[in-house]
Amino acid sequence: MDKLEYITNILDEIDICKNEIPTIFVRLILSIDRRTNLEDALDTVYLANKLKHRGIVGVDLCGDPTVEFFFFHFFLFSFF
């Protein structure tokens, strides 16, 4: 299962819950670990932007803030 399938499955389950409990409001925030490579980070931002109509509301930057490649992640958030 790739990242898109995984996220789509989660969003499908959220949709099922919304249909069963119409008063529930669920949104999804994707996460990027600071230790990940640039390709994976860009992929996560791309998927968040592509699927925001399904309920993705943002991207979280997580992990050790002292990791030396932190600044390239900051650049990614301008795409969302």
All heavy atoms as an XYZ file, in Angstrom:
665
protein
N       0.854     -1.168      0.000
C       0.000      0.000      0.000
C       0.906      1.238      0.000
O       1.766      1.374      0.856
C      -0.901     -0.024      1.233
C      -1.788      1.183      1.352
S      -2.864      1.213      2.823
C      -3.826     -0.243      2.622
N       0.687      2.114     -0.975
C       1.494      3.336     -1.015
C       0.829      4.437     -0.188
O      -0.242      4.261      0.388
C       1.755      3.784     -2.450
C       0.504      4.228     -3.191
O      -0.567      4.359     -2.567
O       0.594      4.464     -4.408
N       1.492      5.581     -0.124
C       1.032      6.688      0.723
C      -0.346      7.196      0.300
O      -1.204      7.470      1.140
C       2.049      7.821      0.684
C       1.874      8.846      1.765
C       2.868      9.982      1.652
C       4.280      9.563      1.792
N       5.219     10.710      1.889
N      -0.580      7.315     -1.011
C      -1.876      7.785     -1.506
C      -2.996      6.831     -1.109
O      -4.054      7.265     -0.640
C      -1.843      7.972     -3.023
C      -3.170      8.356     -3.681
C      -3.689      9.681     -3.141
C      -3.005      8.411     -5.196
N      -2.782      5.535     -1.284
C      -3.798      4.550     -0.900
C      -4.077      4.597      0.598
O      -5.238      4.508      1.024
C      -3.348      3.141     -1.292
C      -3.312      2.894     -2.780
C      -2.682      1.561     -3.123
O      -1.691      1.180     -2.467
O      -3.186      0.910     -4.047
N      -3.030      4.728      1.388
C      -3.179      4.784      2.838
C      -4.030      5.980      3.258
O      -4.994      5.846      4.024
C      -1.791      4.839      3.481
C      -1.809      4.840      4.985
C      -1.978      3.652      5.688
C      -1.647      6.018      5.706
C      -1.986      3.640      7.073
C      -1.658      6.016      7.094
C      -1.829      4.833      7.762
O      -1.850      4.820      9.129
N      -3.690      7.156      2.722
C      -4.434      8.368      3.076
C      -5.864      8.292      2.566
O      -6.809      8.673      3.274
C      -3.716      9.620      2.518
C      -2.358      9.782      3.196
C      -4.570     10.869      2.705
C      -1.453     10.800      2.529
N      -6.047      7.768      1.360
C      -7.391      7.632      0.796
C      -8.242      6.693      1.640
O      -9.431      6.957      1.868
C      -7.318      7.139     -0.661
O      -6.530      8.063     -1.420
C      -8.686      7.045     -1.282
N      -7.663      5.609      2.124
C      -8.405      4.691      3.004
C      -8.843      5.383      4.288
O      -9.972      5.184      4.759
C      -7.564      3.456      3.334
C      -7.471      2.483      2.187
O      -8.295      2.496      1.273
N      -6.471      1.638      2.213
N      -7.965      6.177      4.868
C      -8.332      6.922      6.076
C      -9.475      7.889      5.776
O     -10.455      7.967      6.528
C      -7.120      7.681      6.642
C      -6.081      6.692      7.162
C      -7.544      8.662      7.734
C      -4.749      7.313      7.508
N      -9.370      8.611      4.660
C     -10.426      9.564      4.290
C     -11.750      8.850      3.991
O     -12.813      9.380      4.318
C      -9.975     10.408      3.095
C      -8.824     11.364      3.379
C      -8.290     11.955      2.079
C      -9.231     12.449      4.347
N     -11.683      7.672      3.399
C     -12.899      6.884      3.151
C     -13.581      6.504      4.466
O     -14.805      6.578      4.588
C     -12.584      5.621      2.351
C     -12.202      5.909      0.904
O     -12.471      7.029      0.411
O     -11.614      5.004      0.266
N     -12.787      6.108      5.451
C     -13.350      5.755      6.757
C     -13.944      6.984      7.445
O     -14.990      6.891      8.105
C     -12.286      5.100      7.646
C     -11.855      3.736      7.170
C     -12.997      2.735      7.105
O     -13.839      2.690      8.038
O     -13.050      1.979      6.119
N     -13.307      8.125      7.288
C     -13.861      9.363      7.846
C     -15.208      9.661      7.195
O     -16.161     10.048      7.876
C     -12.875     10.535      7.665
C     -11.664     10.339      8.581
C     -13.554     11.872      7.936
C     -10.519     11.319      8.333
N     -15.299      9.467      5.880
C     -16.568      9.693      5.171
C     -17.660      8.761      5.678
O     -18.819      9.167      5.829
C     -16.387      9.508      3.665
C     -15.599     10.633      3.025
O     -15.497     11.722      3.639
O     -15.074     10.423      1.915
N     -17.311      7.510      5.952
C     -18.286      6.554      6.498
C     -18.794      7.054      7.847
O     -19.999      7.030      8.123
C     -17.668      5.147      6.614
C     -17.457      4.552      5.214
C     -18.554      4.231      7.457
C     -16.627      3.282      5.204
N     -17.890      7.514      8.694
C     -18.292      8.040     10.010
C     -19.197      9.251      9.865
O     -20.175      9.401     10.610
C     -17.063      8.414     10.831
S     -16.141      6.991     11.415
N     -18.877     10.127      8.909
C     -19.707     11.315      8.695
C     -21.121     10.931      8.269
O     -22.084     11.594      8.647
C     -19.090     12.219      7.629
C     -17.909     13.002      8.088
C     -17.573     14.020      7.009
C     -16.107     14.206      6.827
N     -15.789     15.136      5.757
N     -21.231      9.873      7.467
C     -22.553      9.416      7.037
C     -23.342      8.785      8.178
O     -24.558      8.935      8.257
C     -22.436      8.434      5.873
C     -21.995      9.105      4.590
O     -22.241     10.287      4.387
N     -21.328      8.359      3.739
N     -22.639      8.071      9.050
C     -23.305      7.413     10.179
C     -23.623      8.386     11.309
O     -24.612      8.223     12.012
C     -22.443      6.266     10.701
C     -22.348      5.112      9.726
C     -21.459      3.990     10.224
O     -21.042      4.015     11.407
O     -21.170      3.080      9.426
N     -22.763      9.371     11.501
C     -22.941     10.360     12.564
C     -22.812     11.745     11.925
O     -21.736     12.338     11.907
C     -21.897     10.183     13.682
C     -21.848      8.745     14.165
C     -22.185     11.144     14.831
C     -20.662      8.431     15.046
N     -23.900     12.288     11.388
C     -23.825     13.545     10.634
C     -23.353     14.755     11.447
O     -22.926     15.754     10.862
C     -25.248     13.762     10.135
C     -26.024     12.561     10.487
C     -25.221     11.715     11.400
N     -23.400     14.672     12.750
C     -22.985     15.817     13.567
C     -21.483     15.827     13.862
O     -20.991     16.751     14.499
C     -23.752     15.831     14.894
O     -23.525     14.593     15.575
C     -25.239     16.033     14.652
N     -20.763     14.785     13.410
C     -19.326     14.721     13.676
C     -18.564     15.503     12.598
O     -18.922     15.476     11.432
C     -18.843     13.252     13.742
C     -17.453     13.182     14.334
C     -18.892     12.586     12.392
C     -17.007     11.779     14.696
N     -17.541     16.225     13.028
C     -16.688     16.966     12.107
C     -15.251     16.483     12.293
O     -14.644     16.721     13.334
C     -16.769     18.472     12.359
C     -18.106     19.035     12.042
C     -19.055     19.199     13.034
C     -18.437     19.377     10.733
C     -20.308     19.710     12.740
C     -19.680     19.880     10.421
C     -20.626     20.052     11.433
N     -14.738     15.779     11.297
C     -13.394     15.225     11.365
C     -12.575     15.802     10.220
O     -13.034     15.830      9.080
C     -13.411     13.685     11.261
C     -12.003     13.121     11.297
C     -14.272     13.081     12.348
N     -11.367     16.247     10.530
C     -10.433     16.735      9.531
C      -9.120     15.997      9.749
O      -8.862     15.451     10.820
C     -10.212     18.243      9.653
C     -11.482     19.070      9.526
C     -12.068     18.969      8.127
N     -13.254     19.800      7.995
C     -14.493     19.348      8.020
N     -14.724     18.079      8.187
N     -15.508     20.174      7.880
N      -8.284     15.987      8.734
C      -7.026     15.237      8.804
C      -5.847     16.177      8.573
O      -5.875     17.016      7.672
C      -7.031     14.128      7.744
C      -5.835     13.187      7.709
C      -5.734     12.394      9.010
C      -5.956     12.239      6.526
N      -4.818     16.025      9.407
C      -3.565     16.762      9.250
C      -2.476     15.736      8.947
O      -2.279     14.797      9.719
C      -3.210     17.541     10.529
C      -4.290     18.575     10.839
C      -1.841     18.202     10.387
C      -4.114     19.263     12.175
N      -1.798     15.889      7.814
C      -0.687     15.004      7.479
C       0.567     15.499      8.174
O       0.680     16.674      8.515
C      -0.481     14.964      5.962
C      -1.670     14.493      5.134
C      -1.283     14.414      3.660
C      -2.190     13.149      5.611
N       1.519     14.609      8.365
C       2.712     14.953      9.121
C       3.977     14.642      8.326
O       4.052     13.633      7.631
C       2.727     14.169     10.430
O       3.805     14.556     11.223
N       4.960     15.520      8.449
C       6.282     15.319      7.851
C       7.299     15.313      8.977
O       7.384     16.262      9.748
C       6.634     16.450      6.859
C       5.652     16.486      5.699
C       8.065     16.289      6.359
C       5.846     17.685      4.782
N       8.069     14.239      9.061
C       9.147     14.166     10.043
C      10.349     14.921      9.480
O      10.684     14.790      8.300
C       9.523     12.709     10.299
C      10.437     12.554     11.488
O      11.484     13.250     11.526
O      10.125     11.748     12.371
N      11.005     15.693     10.313
C      12.156     16.492      9.872
C      13.302     15.628      9.349
O      14.169     16.101      8.623
C      12.665     17.352     11.025
C      11.753     18.500     11.358
C      12.298     19.259     12.570
N      11.562     20.479     12.817
C      10.526     20.560     13.630
N      10.099     19.490     14.277
N       9.903     21.707     13.805
N      13.341     14.355      9.711
C      14.420     13.470      9.276
C      14.161     12.845      7.911
O      15.030     12.176      7.369
C      14.627     12.353     10.303
C      15.114     12.873     11.632
C      15.091     11.789     12.656
N      13.675     11.420     12.864
C      13.262     10.425     13.602
N      14.130      9.656     14.201
N      11.985     10.181     13.759
N      12.982     13.064      7.340
C      12.669     12.451      6.057
C      13.435     13.136      4.933
O      13.956     14.240      5.086
C      11.153     12.490      5.780
O      10.860     11.644      4.681
C      10.685     13.885      5.448
N      13.494     12.474      3.791
C      14.193     13.098      2.662
C      13.258     14.066      1.947
O      12.044     14.069      2.154
C      14.757     12.036      1.714
C      13.682     11.179      1.089
O      12.667     11.681      0.607
N      13.903      9.873      1.079
N      13.826     14.885      1.096
C      13.068     15.926      0.411
C      11.974     15.346     -0.472
O      10.866     15.874     -0.528
C      14.010     16.808     -0.409
C      13.372     17.961     -1.164
C      12.644     18.902     -0.216
C      14.422     18.708     -1.964
N      12.250     14.242     -1.146
C      11.258     13.628     -2.038
C      10.006     13.203     -1.268
O       8.890     13.471     -1.698
C      11.874     12.428     -2.752
C      10.934     11.758     -3.734
C      11.574     10.566     -4.413
O      12.790     10.372     -4.300
O      10.823      9.815     -5.060
N      10.186     12.542     -0.133
C       9.035     12.128      0.682
C       8.276     13.325      1.232
O       7.051     13.324      1.296
C       9.480     11.227      1.836
C       9.840      9.831      1.385
O       9.427      9.439      0.269
O      10.524      9.131      2.142
N       9.008     14.346      1.645
C       8.365     15.547      2.182
C       7.534     16.243      1.111
O       6.388     16.628      1.348
C       9.422     16.496      2.744
N       8.100     16.387     -0.081
C       7.358     17.005     -1.182
C       6.134     16.182     -1.553
O       5.073     16.728     -1.861
C       8.258     17.166     -2.408
C       9.216     18.340     -2.385
C      10.189     18.254     -3.559
C       8.458     19.648     -2.434
N       6.268     14.864     -1.523
C       5.141     13.973     -1.826
C       4.006     14.184     -0.832
O       2.832     14.248     -1.219
C       5.616     12.519     -1.806
C       4.546     11.547     -2.262
O       3.865     11.844     -3.277
O       4.405     10.498     -1.624
N       4.334     14.323      0.440
C       3.311     14.545      1.458
C       2.600     15.878      1.243
O       1.370     15.959      1.321
C       3.933     14.492      2.866
O       4.531     13.201      3.055
C       2.890     14.733      3.943
N       3.357     16.924      0.940
C       2.747     18.237      0.689
C       1.876     18.180     -0.563
O       0.767     18.714     -0.584
C       3.826     19.329      0.565
C       3.223     20.646      0.101
C       4.546     19.505      1.889
N       2.351     17.492     -1.605
C       1.572     17.345     -2.840
C       0.250     16.629     -2.559
O      -0.810     17.070     -3.015
C       2.388     16.583     -3.884
C       1.577     16.171     -5.078
C       1.246     17.095     -6.072
C       1.126     14.864     -5.215
C       0.476     16.719     -7.160
C       0.368     14.482     -6.298
C       0.045     15.413     -7.276
O      -0.724     15.031     -8.344
N       0.307     15.531     -1.806
C      -0.914     14.780     -1.494
C      -1.870     15.599     -0.633
O      -3.084     15.546     -0.825
C      -0.566     13.463     -0.802
C       0.119     12.424     -1.685
C       0.560     11.228     -0.854
C      -0.786     11.989     -2.823
N      -1.331     16.355      0.312
C      -2.181     17.200      1.150
C      -2.919     18.216      0.291
O      -4.121     18.454      0.478
C      -1.344     17.909      2.214
N      -2.219     18.808     -0.639
C      -2.839     19.796     -1.516
C      -3.850     19.132     -2.460
O      -4.953     19.647     -2.668
C      -1.764     20.532     -2.307
C      -2.297     21.753     -2.998
O      -3.128     22.464     -2.446
N      -1.817     22.014     -4.189
N      -3.495     17.982     -2.991
C      -4.376     17.262     -3.919
C      -5.665     16.797     -3.246
O      -6.721     16.781     -3.872
C      -3.615     16.055     -4.488
C      -4.408     15.193     -5.429
C      -3.586     14.032     -5.932
C      -4.434     13.146     -6.830
N      -3.642     12.029     -7.363
N      -5.577     16.418     -1.979
C      -6.722     15.830     -1.283
C      -7.391     16.782     -0.286
O      -8.235     16.354      0.501
C      -6.282     14.553     -0.560
C      -5.774     13.441     -1.471
C      -5.149     12.322     -0.658
C      -6.896     12.899     -2.345
N      -7.055     18.059     -0.330
C      -7.645     18.970      0.659
C      -9.153     19.089      0.508
O      -9.842     19.356      1.490
C      -6.963     20.330      0.641
C      -7.092     21.126     -0.602
C      -6.276     22.412     -0.455
C      -6.253     23.201     -1.723
N      -5.404     24.380     -1.597
N      -9.689     18.836     -0.677
C     -11.143     18.857     -0.854
C     -11.820     17.704     -0.113
O     -13.024     17.734      0.119
C     -11.497     18.802     -2.352
C     -11.201     17.479     -2.989
N      -9.912     17.119     -3.386
C     -12.001     16.438     -3.274
C      -9.962     15.899     -3.894
N     -11.209     15.461     -3.846
N     -11.032     16.692      0.299
C     -11.570     15.553      1.042
C     -11.507     15.756      2.555
O     -11.966     14.904      3.313
C     -10.778     14.283      0.709
C     -10.850     13.780     -0.710
C     -12.003     12.854     -1.009
N     -12.379     11.907      0.002
C     -11.977     10.636      0.047
N     -11.154     10.158     -0.857
N     -12.417      9.838      1.007
N     -10.900     16.864      3.007
C     -10.870     17.116      4.445
C      -9.497     17.250      5.051
O      -9.372     17.355      6.271
N      -8.448     17.256      4.234
C      -7.112     17.511      4.779
C      -6.976     19.010      4.971
O      -7.197     19.786      4.048
C      -6.016     16.959      3.856
C      -6.130     15.434      3.790
C      -4.641     17.392      4.350
C      -5.123     14.771      2.894
N      -6.636     19.394      6.192
C      -6.617     20.823      6.526
C      -5.215     21.374      6.749
O      -5.062     22.577      6.958
C      -7.486     21.113      7.770
C      -8.944     20.839      7.475
C      -6.999     20.331      8.976
N      -4.204     20.521      6.703
C      -2.873     21.053      6.914
C      -1.809     19.989      6.934
O      -2.084     18.797      6.799
N      -0.585     20.462      7.114
C       0.580     19.592      7.215
C       1.337     19.993      8.474
O       1.592     21.173      8.709
C       1.498     19.737      5.976
C       2.733     18.870      6.115
C       0.745     19.394      4.705
N       1.674     19.000      9.280
C       2.396     19.211     10.527
C       3.863     18.863     10.317
O       4.184     17.894      9.634
C       1.799     18.311     11.612
C       2.591     18.355     12.899
O       2.766     19.460     13.441
O       3.030     17.282     13.360
N       4.739     19.649     10.876
C       6.166     19.359     10.855
C       6.534     18.806     12.217
O       6.386     19.488     13.233
C       6.948     20.640     10.550
C       8.437     20.490     10.335
C       8.729     19.566      9.159
C       9.050     21.857     10.098
N       6.989     17.559     12.260
C       7.241     16.913     13.551
C       8.674     16.410     13.626
O       9.414     16.436     12.654
C       6.254     15.773     13.754
S       6.497     14.407     12.603
N       9.037     15.944     14.791
C      10.357     15.376     14.999
C      11.302     16.333     15.688
O      10.926     17.403     16.155
N      12.546     15.936     15.717
C      13.595     16.665     16.412
C      13.868     18.010     15.731
O      14.329     18.057     14.594
C      14.862     15.812     16.410
C      16.006     16.419     17.180
O      15.873     17.557     17.676
O      17.050     15.752     17.292
N      13.628     19.139     16.416
C      13.835     20.448     15.798
C      15.304     20.808     15.596
O      15.613     21.791     14.934
C      13.169     21.416     16.775
C      13.175     20.713     18.071
C      13.079     19.251     17.756
N      16.213     19.998     16.131
C      17.634     20.292     15.959
C      18.226     19.618     14.726
O      19.413     19.786     14.453
C      18.429     19.864     17.204
O      18.332     18.438     17.354
C      17.909     20.561     18.446
N      17.420     18.874     13.986
C      17.911     18.230     12.768
C      18.363     19.308     11.795
O      17.657     20.283     11.545
C      16.816     17.337     12.138
C      17.247     16.820     10.787
C      16.469     16.190     13.069
N      19.550     19.132     11.227
C      20.169     20.208     10.456
C      19.457     20.561      9.161
O      19.649     21.651      8.639
C      21.627     19.878     10.180
C      21.828     18.637      9.329
C      23.297     18.323      9.149
O      23.874     17.712     10.052
O      23.852     18.694      8.101
N      18.624     19.713      8.609
C      17.942     20.015      7.348
C      16.535     20.550      7.563
O      15.671     20.436      6.712
C      17.909     18.781      6.452
C      19.264     18.395      5.960
C      19.869     17.247      6.425
C      19.936     19.185      5.053
C      21.127     16.884      5.987
C      21.186     18.835      4.606
C      21.792     17.687      5.077
N      16.298     21.191      8.678
C      14.985     21.723      9.006
C      14.504     22.763      7.995
O      13.358     22.800      7.616
C      15.009     22.319     10.416
C      13.854     23.216     10.697
C      12.592     22.701     10.924
C      14.009     24.580     10.713
C      11.525     23.522     11.167
C      12.941     25.418     10.960
C      11.705     24.892     11.186
N      15.376     23.619      7.524
C      14.961     24.767      6.726
C      14.385     24.388      5.375
O      13.534     25.090      4.848
C      16.108     25.766      6.573
C      16.433     26.441      7.861
C      17.545     26.076      8.583
C      15.586     27.413      8.380
C      17.830     26.680      9.795
C      15.858     28.019      9.604
C      16.982     27.652     10.305
N      14.809     23.263      4.796
C      14.203     22.897      3.522
C      12.745     22.496      3.715
O      11.933     22.674      2.822
C      15.007     21.819      2.784
C      14.717     20.405      3.165
C      13.654     19.729      2.597
C      15.528     19.741      4.069
C      13.390     18.410      2.938
C      15.271     18.426      4.409
C      14.202     17.758      3.839
N      12.388     22.002      4.885
C      10.980     21.668      5.151
C      10.134     22.929      5.238
O       8.998     22.949      4.807
C      10.841     20.878      6.459
C      11.351     19.490      6.367
N      10.766     18.539      5.580
C      12.401     18.891      6.957
C      11.425     17.412      5.695
N      12.426     17.595      6.526
N      10.694     23.970      5.809
C       9.961     25.224      5.924
C       9.536     25.712      4.542
O       8.430     26.213      4.351
C      10.828     26.273      6.622
C      10.117     27.556      6.901
C       9.182     27.625      7.921
C      10.365     28.677      6.144
C       8.510     28.806      8.186
C       9.702     29.863      6.395
C       8.766     29.919      7.416
N      10.398     25.526      3.560
C      10.102     25.913      2.179
C       8.895     25.155      1.637
O       8.096     25.700      0.884
C      11.339     25.638      1.316
C      11.088     25.759     -0.148
C      10.936     26.997     -0.744
C      11.019     24.629     -0.937
C      10.716     27.110     -2.103
C      10.800     24.719     -2.298
C      10.648     25.974     -2.875
N       8.720     23.913      2.039
C       7.626     23.085      1.521
C       6.257     23.647      1.840
O       5.325     23.494      1.068
C       7.718     21.667      2.110
C       8.936     20.860      1.757
C       8.926     19.556      2.541
C       9.016     20.603      0.283
N       6.115     24.305      2.984
C       4.801     24.767      3.405
C       4.251     25.882      2.532
O       3.061     26.174      2.558
C       4.830     25.183      4.878
C       4.945     24.002      5.782
C       6.167     23.604      6.279
C       3.832     23.246      6.092
C       6.274     22.492      7.086
C       3.929     22.131      6.894
C       5.153     21.758      7.392
N       5.084     26.491      1.703
C       4.584     27.511      0.790
C       3.756     26.908     -0.330
O       3.039     27.607     -1.020
C       5.754     28.316      0.201
O       6.568     27.490     -0.589
N       3.815     25.573     -0.510
C       3.052     24.899     -1.561
C       1.622     24.558     -1.142
O       0.782     24.266     -1.960
C       3.740     23.615     -2.009
C       5.021     23.849     -2.734
C       6.237     23.601     -2.114
C       5.009     24.331     -4.025
C       7.404     23.821     -2.794
C       6.188     24.559     -4.709
C       7.378     24.304     -4.089
N       1.348     24.543      0.149
C       0.030     24.084      0.620
C      -0.954     25.201      0.716
O      -0.733     26.287      1.022
C       0.176     23.379      1.971
C      -1.106     22.739      2.415
C      -1.607     21.647      1.735
C      -1.822     23.230      3.481
C      -2.784     21.052      2.125
C      -3.003     22.648      3.887
C      -3.476     21.543      3.202
